[in-house]
């Protein structure tokens, strides 16, 4: 997964459920090595 794709994916998550998925943000960041 490219960094830009990851950012877009995280942005979509943020729009869908802001404030609720912060833990998943951290997990995705680790998974994508951002």
N, CA, C and O atoms as a DFTB+ gen file, in Angstrom:
136 C
 N C O
     1  1       0.851      -1.204       0.000
     2  2       0.000       0.000       0.000
     3  2       0.879       1.244       0.000
     4  3       1.765       1.379       0.844
     5  1       0.640       2.146      -0.933
     6  2       1.406       3.388      -0.988
     7  2       0.997       4.329       0.119
     8  3      -0.094       4.222       0.679
     9  1       1.884       5.251       0.426
    10  2       1.612       6.209       1.507
    11  2       0.395       7.057       1.166
    12  3      -0.448       7.304       2.028
    13  1       0.294       7.503      -0.077
    14  2      -0.837       8.336      -0.478
    15  2      -2.148       7.572      -0.351
    16  3      -3.161       8.131       0.068
    17  1      -2.123       6.289      -0.716
    18  2      -3.331       5.471      -0.586
    19  2      -3.711       5.339       0.874
    20  3      -4.891       5.371       1.224
    21  1      -2.700       5.188       1.732
    22  2      -2.956       5.046       3.162
    23  2      -3.568       6.320       3.719
    24  3      -4.502       6.267       4.520
    25  1      -3.042       7.470       3.296
    26  2      -3.560       8.754       3.776
    27  2      -5.016       8.916       3.354
    28  3      -5.855       9.333       4.152
    29  1      -5.312       8.589       2.107
    30  2      -6.688       8.695       1.613
    31  2      -7.603       7.758       2.383
    32  3      -8.730       8.118       2.724
    33  1      -7.110       6.546       2.656
    34  2      -7.898       5.560       3.396
    35  2      -8.198       6.063       4.797
    36  3      -9.323       5.944       5.284
    37  1      -7.168       6.636       5.452
    38  2      -7.352       7.158       6.804
    39  2      -8.301       8.350       6.790
    40  3      -9.092       8.533       7.715
    41  1      -8.220       9.155       5.742
    42  2      -9.097      10.317       5.629
    43  2     -10.549       9.874       5.528
    44  3     -11.435      10.498       6.112
    45  1     -10.792       8.799       4.789
    46  2     -12.150       8.264       4.652
    47  2     -12.654       7.773       6.000
    48  3     -13.799       8.028       6.371
    49  1     -11.795       7.066       6.736
    50  2     -12.178       6.575       8.062
    51  2     -12.529       7.754       8.965
    52  3     -13.508       7.703       9.710
    53  1     -11.729       8.808       8.895
    54  2     -11.942       9.976       9.744
    55  2     -13.291      10.620       9.434
    56  3     -13.981      11.083      10.342
    57  1     -13.668      10.652       8.155
    58  2     -14.942      11.254       7.764
    59  2     -16.111      10.395       8.217
    60  3     -17.150      10.913       8.628
    61  1     -15.937       9.083       8.140
    62  2     -17.022       8.164       8.486
    63  2     -17.280       8.166       9.984
    64  3     -18.431       8.217      10.418
    65  1     -16.221       8.111      10.771
    66  2     -16.405       8.052      12.221
    67  2     -15.307       8.838      12.935
    68  3     -14.394       8.247      13.511
    69  1     -15.394      10.167      12.900
    70  2     -14.388      11.017      13.538
    71  2     -14.350      10.810      15.041
    72  3     -15.390      10.768      15.699
    73  1     -13.143      10.679      15.581
    74  2     -12.985      10.560      17.023
    75  2     -13.156       9.147      17.540
    76  3     -12.732       8.846      18.656
    77  1     -13.767       8.272      16.755
    78  2     -14.042       6.916      17.231
    79  2     -12.967       5.930      16.789
    80  3     -12.812       4.866      17.389
    81  1     -12.229       6.278      15.747
    82  2     -11.284       5.329      15.152
    83  2      -9.832       5.734      15.375
    84  3      -8.943       5.287      14.650
    85  1      -9.588       6.579      16.374
    86  2      -8.225       7.055      16.602
    87  2      -7.272       5.906      16.890
    88  3      -6.117       5.937      16.467
    89  1      -7.748       4.892      17.608
    90  2      -6.900       3.733      17.900
    91  2      -6.542       3.004      16.606
    92  3      -5.426       2.511      16.444
    93  1      -7.505       2.944      15.694
    94  2      -7.237       2.279      14.423
    95  2      -6.265       3.098      13.587
    96  3      -5.480       2.540      12.819
    97  1      -6.313       4.418      13.732
    98  2      -5.347       5.272      13.042
    99  2      -3.941       4.863      13.436
   100  3      -3.066       4.713      12.584
   101  1      -3.725       4.680      14.754
   102  2      -2.403       4.290      15.255
   103  2      -2.012       2.923      14.697
   104  3      -0.860       2.715      14.315
   105  1      -2.956       2.001      14.651
   106  2      -2.671       0.664      14.139
   107  2      -2.334       0.723      12.651
   108  3      -1.400       0.062      12.197
   109  1      -3.092       1.512      11.895
   110  2      -2.845       1.630      10.464
   111  2      -1.499       2.292      10.207
   112  3      -0.782       1.913       9.280
   113  1      -1.156       3.284      11.030
   114  2       0.124       3.973      10.873
   115  2       1.282       2.996      11.063
   116  3       2.266       3.030      10.324
   117  1       1.152       2.127      12.061
   118  2       2.189       1.126      12.311
   119  2       2.217       0.108      11.167
   120  3       3.285      -0.315      10.724
   121  1       1.042      -0.272      10.704
   122  2       0.940      -1.291       9.659
   123  2       1.525      -0.802       8.336
   124  3       2.155      -1.563       7.601
   125  1       1.303       0.491       8.044
   126  2       1.770       1.049       6.778
   127  2       3.135       1.698       6.915
   128  3       3.682       2.213       5.939
   129  1       3.695       1.677       8.133
   130  2       5.027       2.231       8.382
   131  2       5.115       3.708       8.030
   132  3       6.111       4.162       7.467
   133  1       4.069       4.453       8.365
   134  2       4.072       5.894       8.100
   135  2       4.875       6.592       9.187
   136  3       5.012       7.815       9.164
